[in-house]
């Protein structure tokens, strides 16, 4: 910092972090104990090596184009985007330092890992093959986001309608719970999700009131089951038919 023949009366270290100054001066807590210990030790070493020259910590405003502070911000930004420095330029304490993760950060990281595992499991499943064949333009991430704002019962209803695993005669017949897959109201057709939502003449009035009157797109499965604007009309239609009262209140 100075030539050997230069007399330094005092030294001031500037930082734009008031919290750091407060922690170093033992006025508050929150910073890493390891970093505080090393910082205080470095200040004591510098003071001792200078023959007792006073060393002060002083706050300076951030983002005020102060050269040293601006340079520090620039270096921090470079590190944040992945820039690395030669090992001999990095103090050992910083090279070995791993900041602790707070609970919120840990939770977000765990959720991200679980999301990737869920997507990998889904992609490898037979259910995904069937779903992709039926709705090739719909991704798992999109469908999960679609469910995010719904109550548990409505999310369950939407999922079952999409997957076809719902208490309609076609599915119950596949499970050998009923003797026939035929619709009770229209014996010429099996009671599938498509039949229930779009075809059964018994529900023509409810279908017109809640779906068809809004436009032809509301009579397309890929739109009705996957567009945000269709959710309430869809649930209103199901409620009006009297089906699945345990899922639509």
Protein Blocks (a to p, Z undefined) as FASTA:
>chain_A
ZZfklccfbdcdddfbfklmmmmnopaghiafklmmmmmmmmmmmmmmnoopacdddddd
ehklpaklmmmmmmmmmmmnopacdfklpcfklmmpccdddfklmmmmmmmmmmmmmmmm
mmmpmklmmmmmmmmmbcfklmmmmmmmpcfklmmmmmmmmnopacbfklmmmnopafbf
bdfklmkbccdfklmmmmmmklmmmmmmmmmmnojklmgfklmmmpfklmmmmmmmmmmn
opakllmZZ
